[in-house]
Amino acid sequence: MATQQGHSILKLDGLKTADKLKQYIEKLAADLYNIKQTQDEEKKHLTALRDLIKSSLQLDQKEDSQSKQGGYSMHQLQGNKEYGSEKKGYLLKKSDGLRKVWQRRKCSVKGGILTISHATSNRQPVRLNLLTCQVKPSGEDKKCFDLISPPSCLYTHRWISVLTNSKEEALNTAFRGEQSAGEDGLEDLTKAIIEDVLRMPGNEVCCDCGAVDPKWLSTNLGILTCIECSGIHREMGVHVSRIQSMELDKLGTSELLLAKNVGNSSFNEILEGNLPCPLPKPTPSSDMTVRKEFINAKYVDHKFVRKTCTSAADKMSELHEAVRSRDLLALIQVYAEGVELMEPLPEAGQEPGETALHFSVRTADHTSLHLVDFLVQNSGNLDKQTDRGNTALHYCCLYEKPECLKLLLRGKPATDIGE
């Protein structure tokens, strides 16, 4: 009897405790809900602020995109090539203190590094990696220029050209896969390119659903997606889209080559140029079934492409012109319209039976590597031979194109085909 009473008392105590816990849990749930609401409002405010800031940079981005034809320059300013990319001399540098006085300093530029000596010889000179800096004329004094990050003011237009040329030279050297002259130059360059890619028009949202802050890169298409859409890209296979993380994977300059020259906005103008109304495009809140249906229609079936060619012959002619004029977006256009990238071009090249890949390798320089990269990653068969038996790999050797060779070897072509 006593045991039963004890059990009853324990049960009652347990019920009372549960009731008290229930009150705390309900209060905690309400508090968490309020916190989430506050966080959502703050996130919305910060997103709007970020978009406002990014919109103010659109002009810079447009200028940057217009300069792509001249090489892989990450900045707007172009230096006078007559001044070269190396220089030694004296500059007046504005001090960092409260008085902001001008101080004469010995400076030198070489290999993408600006070295600034101190007034006293016992102090180590400052070394600035130009890959992470911006050089532009000062808005306050035409005789000065600003070197941004870290900030300082120096003068003379010749120095501006030399600094800009040295930075561009280091950038092109890294894209060619050569060793950087500066310490940690390649790592700094990769970070700088990633930041530049993230700032490109349209790259602030997922290419497929519009989710903010996408961090998954399709290396063969040059676009950014969110993590949900990236999973569907992986399911389609690497012959359609090759996905890597901008944060988790260790990307090299070659993986960023297309991303630096395409971007979500330009890509969608082609692949979504004929979207029906109302738009079938998914939103960030869409489920995976809706996303998958749209993404497969967009990338596999090319269902929403804006058509510009009326026949297969037109497509091959446009393919030849895109490679000849080094127009990457025109190349993506004919690719999206279903052109056979490895078919022989209609106009006879150096050898009968040249494909677009042969042609792009033969005529390549540092301003057209992105075309070679797109063809390597999206052509499928890299071993197509000309009538004389030469593959694109043979062309790399025949025409001494080591940069193209590096891009081609990433696609794993056959290396045992004789001429």
C-alpha positions as CSV (number, residue, x, y, z in Angstrom):
1,M,0.0,0.0,0.0
2,A,2.8,2.4,0.9
3,T,4.6,1.6,-2.3
4,Q,1.5,2.4,-4.4
5,Q,1.2,5.7,-2.5
6,G,4.8,6.5,-3.2
7,H,4.4,5.8,-6.9
8,S,1.3,8.0,-7.0
9,I,3.2,10.9,-5.3
10,L,6.1,10.5,-7.8
11,K,3.6,10.6,-10.7
12,L,2.0,13.7,-9.3
13,D,5.3,15.4,-8.8
14,G,6.3,14.4,-12.4
15,L,3.1,15.9,-13.8
16,K,3.6,19.1,-11.9
17,T,7.2,19.4,-13.2
18,A,6.0,18.6,-16.7
19,D,3.4,21.4,-16.5
20,K,6.0,23.9,-15.3
21,L,8.4,22.8,-18.1
22,K,5.5,23.2,-20.6
23,Q,5.1,26.8,-19.6
24,Y,8.9,27.4,-20.0
25,I,8.9,25.6,-23.4
26,E,6.0,27.7,-24.6
27,K,7.7,30.9,-23.4
28,L,11.0,29.8,-25.0
29,A,9.2,29.0,-28.3
30,A,7.6,32.4,-28.4
31,D,10.9,34.1,-27.6
32,L,12.7,32.1,-30.3
33,Y,10.0,33.1,-32.8
34,N,10.4,36.8,-31.9
35,I,14.2,36.5,-32.2
36,K,13.8,34.9,-35.7
37,Q,11.4,37.6,-36.8
38,T,13.9,40.2,-35.7
39,Q,16.8,38.4,-37.4
40,D,14.7,38.1,-40.6
41,E,14.0,41.8,-40.6
42,E,17.7,42.6,-40.0
43,K,18.7,40.3,-42.8
44,K,16.2,41.9,-45.1
45,H,17.5,45.3,-44.2
46,L,21.2,44.3,-44.7
47,T,20.3,42.6,-48.0
48,A,18.6,45.8,-49.2
49,L,21.7,47.8,-48.1
50,R,24.1,45.4,-49.8
51,D,22.0,45.6,-53.1
52,L,22.0,49.4,-52.9
53,I,25.8,49.4,-52.5
54,K,26.3,46.9,-55.3
55,S,24.0,48.9,-57.6
56,S,26.3,51.9,-57.2
57,L,29.2,49.7,-58.5
58,Q,27.4,48.7,-61.7
59,L,29.2,51.4,-63.7
60,D,32.5,50.1,-62.6
61,Q,31.4,46.6,-63.6
62,K,30.3,47.7,-67.0
63,E,33.7,49.4,-67.6
64,D,35.4,46.2,-66.5
65,S,33.4,44.0,-68.8
66,Q,34.2,46.4,-71.7
67,S,37.9,46.0,-71.1
68,K,37.8,42.1,-71.2
69,Q,38.7,42.0,-74.9
70,G,42.1,43.5,-74.1
71,G,43.0,40.8,-71.6
72,Y,42.1,39.6,-68.2
73,S,42.3,42.9,-66.5
74,M,40.5,43.1,-63.1
75,H,40.5,46.8,-62.9
76,Q,39.2,49.7,-64.9
77,L,42.3,51.7,-65.5
78,Q,44.6,50.8,-68.5
79,G,48.2,52.0,-68.3
80,N,50.3,53.5,-71.2
81,K,52.3,50.4,-72.4
82,E,55.2,52.6,-73.4
83,Y,56.2,53.1,-69.8
84,G,56.6,49.3,-69.2
85,S,55.9,47.4,-65.9
86,E,59.1,48.1,-63.9
87,K,60.4,51.3,-62.5
88,K,62.6,52.8,-59.7
89,G,62.5,56.3,-58.4
90,Y,61.2,58.7,-55.7
91,L,57.6,59.5,-54.8
92,L,55.9,61.8,-52.3
93,K,53.7,59.7,-50.0
94,K,51.2,61.2,-47.7
95,S,51.8,60.1,-44.1
96,D,49.2,58.1,-42.1
97,G,49.3,60.4,-39.1
98,L,47.0,63.3,-38.1
99,R,49.2,65.9,-39.8
100,K,49.1,64.1,-43.2
101,V,52.4,65.5,-44.4
102,W,54.1,64.6,-47.7
103,Q,57.2,62.4,-47.3
104,R,59.8,61.6,-50.0
105,R,60.3,57.8,-50.3
106,K,62.3,55.6,-52.6
107,C,60.0,53.3,-54.5
108,S,60.3,50.4,-57.0
109,V,57.8,48.3,-59.0
110,K,58.6,44.8,-60.3
111,G,56.7,41.6,-60.7
112,G,53.4,43.0,-59.4
113,I,55.0,44.3,-56.2
114,L,55.4,47.9,-55.1
115,T,58.3,48.4,-52.6
116,I,58.3,51.6,-50.5
117,S,61.4,52.3,-48.5
118,H,61.3,54.1,-45.1
119,A,63.3,57.2,-44.3
120,T,65.6,55.2,-42.1
121,S,67.6,52.3,-43.6
122,N,67.3,50.1,-40.5
123,R,63.5,49.6,-41.1
124,Q,62.3,46.9,-43.6
125,P,60.6,48.4,-46.7
126,V,56.9,48.0,-47.2
127,R,55.9,45.5,-49.9
128,L,52.4,46.0,-51.5
129,N,51.0,43.2,-53.7
130,L,49.4,45.1,-56.6
131,L,47.0,42.2,-57.3
132,T,45.0,43.3,-54.2
133,C,45.2,47.0,-54.8
134,Q,43.5,49.5,-57.0
135,V,45.3,52.3,-58.8
136,K,43.5,55.4,-60.0
137,P,44.0,59.2,-60.4
138,S,43.2,61.2,-57.3
139,G,39.9,63.1,-57.4
140,E,41.5,66.0,-55.4
141,D,44.7,66.7,-57.2
142,K,45.5,65.8,-60.9
143,K,49.2,65.5,-60.0
144,C,48.4,62.7,-57.5
145,F,47.1,59.1,-57.7
146,D,45.5,56.9,-55.1
147,L,46.7,53.4,-54.3
148,I,43.8,51.9,-52.5
149,S,44.1,49.0,-49.9
150,P,46.1,50.1,-48.0
151,P,45.3,53.8,-48.7
152,S,48.0,56.2,-49.6
153,C,48.5,59.1,-52.0
154,L,51.4,59.3,-54.5
155,Y,51.9,61.3,-57.6
156,T,52.8,61.4,-61.4
157,H,50.9,59.7,-64.2
158,R,53.9,57.7,-65.3
159,W,53.9,55.8,-62.0
160,I,50.2,55.2,-62.5
161,S,50.9,53.5,-65.8
162,V,53.8,51.4,-64.5
163,L,51.8,50.3,-61.4
164,T,48.8,49.3,-63.6
165,N,51.0,47.6,-66.2
166,S,52.8,45.6,-63.5
167,K,49.5,44.5,-62.0
168,E,48.2,43.4,-65.4
169,E,51.4,41.6,-66.2
170,A,51.2,39.7,-62.9
171,L,47.6,38.8,-63.6
172,N,48.2,37.5,-67.1
173,T,51.3,35.6,-65.9
174,A,49.1,33.8,-63.3
175,F,46.4,33.0,-65.9
176,R,49.1,31.4,-68.1
177,G,50.0,29.2,-65.1
178,E,53.5,30.6,-64.6
179,Q,55.1,31.1,-61.3
180,S,54.2,34.5,-59.6
181,A,57.1,36.7,-58.8
182,G,55.6,38.0,-55.6
183,E,55.3,36.2,-52.3
184,D,51.9,34.4,-52.0
185,G,51.1,36.1,-55.3
186,L,49.0,33.3,-56.7
187,E,46.9,32.9,-53.6
188,D,46.3,36.6,-53.4
189,L,45.4,36.6,-57.0
190,T,42.9,33.8,-56.6
191,K,41.2,35.6,-53.7
192,A,41.1,38.8,-55.7
193,I,39.5,37.1,-58.7
194,I,36.9,35.4,-56.5
195,E,35.9,38.7,-55.0
196,D,35.7,40.2,-58.5
197,V,33.6,37.3,-59.8
198,L,31.2,37.7,-56.8
199,R,30.8,41.4,-57.7
200,M,29.9,40.8,-61.4
201,P,26.4,41.8,-62.6
202,G,23.8,39.1,-61.6
203,N,26.3,37.1,-59.5
204,E,24.7,38.4,-56.3
205,V,21.8,35.9,-56.8
206,C,21.6,32.3,-57.9
207,C,21.6,31.9,-61.7
208,D,18.5,29.6,-61.5
209,C,16.3,30.5,-58.5
210,G,17.4,34.0,-57.5
211,A,18.6,33.0,-54.0
212,V,21.0,35.7,-52.6
213,D,24.7,35.2,-52.1
214,P,25.4,32.0,-54.3
215,K,28.7,30.4,-53.6
216,W,28.7,27.4,-56.0
217,L,30.5,27.8,-59.3
218,S,29.9,25.9,-62.5
219,T,33.4,26.0,-63.9
220,N,32.5,25.0,-67.4
221,L,29.7,27.6,-67.8
222,G,31.1,30.5,-65.7
223,I,27.9,30.9,-63.5
224,L,27.1,30.9,-59.8
225,T,24.3,28.9,-58.1
226,C,23.0,28.4,-54.6
227,I,23.6,25.1,-52.7
228,E,20.1,23.7,-53.5
229,C,20.4,24.3,-57.3
230,S,24.0,23.1,-57.3
231,G,22.9,19.7,-56.2
232,I,20.7,19.4,-59.3
233,H,23.6,20.6,-61.4
234,R,25.7,17.7,-60.0
235,E,22.9,15.2,-60.9
236,M,22.9,16.3,-64.5
237,G,26.5,15.2,-64.8
238,V,29.9,16.9,-65.5
239,H,29.2,16.8,-69.2
240,V,26.5,19.5,-68.5
241,S,27.8,21.4,-65.5
242,R,30.9,21.0,-63.3
243,I,30.2,22.3,-59.8
244,Q,32.7,23.5,-57.3
245,S,32.4,25.5,-54.1
246,M,33.9,29.0,-54.0
247,E,34.5,28.6,-50.3
248,L,35.2,24.8,-49.7
249,D,37.2,23.9,-52.8
250,K,40.7,25.1,-53.5
251,L,40.1,26.9,-56.9
252,G,42.9,27.9,-59.2
253,T,43.0,30.7,-61.7
254,S,42.1,28.2,-64.5
255,E,38.9,27.2,-62.8
256,L,37.9,30.9,-62.6
257,L,38.8,31.7,-66.2
258,L,35.2,31.4,-67.5
259,A,33.6,32.9,-64.4
260,K,35.7,36.0,-64.8
261,N,34.4,36.4,-68.4
262,V,30.7,35.2,-68.3
263,G,28.6,35.9,-65.2
264,N,25.0,35.1,-64.4
265,S,23.4,38.2,-66.2
266,S,25.2,37.6,-69.5
267,F,24.6,33.8,-69.4
268,N,20.8,34.2,-68.6
269,E,20.3,36.7,-71.4
270,I,21.1,33.7,-73.7
271,L,19.8,30.6,-71.8
272,E,16.7,32.4,-70.6
273,G,16.2,34.8,-73.5
274,N,13.0,33.2,-74.5
275,L,11.3,32.4,-71.1
276,P,7.5,32.2,-71.4
277,C,5.2,34.4,-69.5
278,P,4.3,33.9,-66.7
279,L,7.8,32.9,-65.8
280,P,8.3,29.2,-64.9
281,K,11.6,30.1,-63.1
282,P,11.8,28.8,-59.5
283,T,12.2,31.0,-56.5
284,P,14.4,30.5,-53.4
285,S,11.4,28.9,-51.6
286,S,10.6,26.4,-54.5
287,D,10.9,22.7,-53.7
288,M,13.4,20.5,-55.4
289,T,10.9,19.0,-57.9
290,V,10.2,22.5,-59.3
291,R,13.9,23.4,-59.4
292,K,14.8,20.1,-61.1
293,E,12.2,20.5,-63.8
294,F,13.3,24.0,-64.6
295,I,17.1,23.3,-64.5
296,N,16.9,20.3,-66.7
297,A,14.7,22.2,-69.2
298,K,17.2,25.1,-69.2
299,Y,20.6,23.2,-69.3
300,V,19.8,19.8,-70.9
301,D,16.9,20.7,-73.3
302,H,17.9,24.4,-73.8
303,K,14.2,25.1,-73.8
304,F,14.3,28.8,-73.1
305,V,17.2,29.8,-75.5
306,R,16.8,32.9,-77.7
307,K,17.1,31.5,-81.2
308,T,19.3,33.3,-83.8
309,C,20.2,30.6,-86.3
310,T,17.8,29.1,-88.8
311,S,19.8,26.1,-90.0
312,A,22.8,23.9,-89.1
313,A,24.9,25.7,-91.7
314,D,24.1,29.0,-90.0
315,K,25.2,27.6,-86.6
316,M,28.5,26.4,-88.0
317,S,29.1,29.7,-89.7
318,E,28.3,31.6,-86.4
319,L,30.6,29.2,-84.5
320,H,33.5,30.0,-86.8
321,E,32.9,33.7,-86.5
322,A,32.6,33.5,-82.7
323,V,36.1,31.9,-82.5
324,R,37.6,34.2,-85.1
325,S,36.3,37.4,-83.3
326,R,37.0,35.9,-79.9
327,D,33.5,36.5,-78.7
328,L,32.8,34.2,-75.8
329,L,29.1,35.1,-75.5
330,A,28.5,34.5,-79.2
331,L,30.2,31.1,-78.7
332,I,27.8,30.3,-75.8
333,Q,24.9,31.4,-78.0
334,V,25.6,28.8,-80.7
335,Y,26.4,26.2,-78.0
336,A,23.0,26.8,-76.5
337,E,21.4,26.5,-79.9
338,G,22.8,23.0,-80.2
339,V,25.8,23.4,-82.6
340,E,28.1,20.5,-82.9
341,L,31.3,22.0,-81.4
342,M,33.6,19.3,-82.8
343,E,32.3,19.3,-86.4
344,P,34.8,20.6,-89.0
345,L,34.4,24.3,-89.6
346,P,32.9,25.3,-93.0
347,E,35.8,27.6,-93.9
348,A,39.1,25.8,-94.6
349,G,41.7,26.6,-92.0
350,Q,45.4,25.8,-91.8
351,E,44.5,22.2,-92.4
352,P,41.3,20.6,-93.8
353,G,39.0,19.3,-91.1
354,E,39.9,21.9,-88.5
355,T,37.3,22.1,-85.6
356,A,36.6,25.2,-83.5
357,L,39.0,23.8,-80.9
358,H,41.8,23.4,-83.5
359,F,41.1,27.0,-84.7
360,S,41.0,28.5,-81.2
361,V,44.3,26.8,-80.2
362,R,46.1,27.8,-83.4
363,T,45.1,31.5,-83.0
364,A,45.2,31.7,-79.2
365,D,47.0,34.3,-77.1
366,H,46.5,35.4,-73.5
367,T,43.4,37.4,-74.5
368,S,41.5,34.3,-75.9
369,L,42.3,31.6,-73.4
370,H,38.7,31.7,-72.1
371,L,37.4,30.5,-75.5
372,V,39.8,27.6,-75.5
373,D,38.8,26.7,-72.0
374,F,35.0,26.8,-72.9
375,L,35.6,24.5,-75.9
376,V,37.8,22.1,-73.9
377,Q,35.2,21.8,-71.1
378,N,32.1,21.6,-73.3
379,S,33.1,19.8,-76.5
380,G,33.1,16.2,-75.3
381,N,35.5,14.6,-77.7
382,L,38.9,16.3,-77.5
383,D,40.6,13.8,-79.8
384,K,39.0,14.8,-83.1
385,Q,41.6,14.9,-85.9
386,T,42.1,17.1,-88.9
387,D,42.4,15.4,-92.3
388,R,46.1,15.3,-91.7
389,G,45.6,13.4,-88.4
390,N,46.3,16.3,-86.0
391,T,44.4,16.6,-82.7
392,A,44.1,19.8,-80.7
393,L,46.9,18.4,-78.5
394,H,49.1,18.2,-81.6
395,Y,48.2,21.8,-82.5
396,C,49.4,22.9,-79.0
397,C,52.8,21.5,-79.9
398,L,52.9,22.5,-83.5
399,Y,52.1,26.1,-82.8
400,E,53.8,26.4,-79.4
401,K,50.8,27.1,-77.3
402,P,51.8,26.0,-73.7
403,E,48.9,27.8,-72.1
404,C,46.4,26.0,-74.3
405,L,48.2,22.7,-73.5
406,K,47.6,23.1,-69.8
407,L,43.9,23.8,-70.3
408,L,43.6,20.9,-72.7
409,L,45.4,18.4,-70.4
410,R,42.8,19.2,-67.7
411,G,40.2,17.6,-70.1
412,K,42.2,14.4,-70.3
413,P,42.6,14.0,-74.0
414,A,44.3,10.9,-75.5
415,T,48.1,11.4,-75.5
416,D,48.9,8.3,-77.6
417,I,47.4,9.4,-81.0
418,G,50.0,9.7,-83.7
419,E,49.8,12.1,-86.6
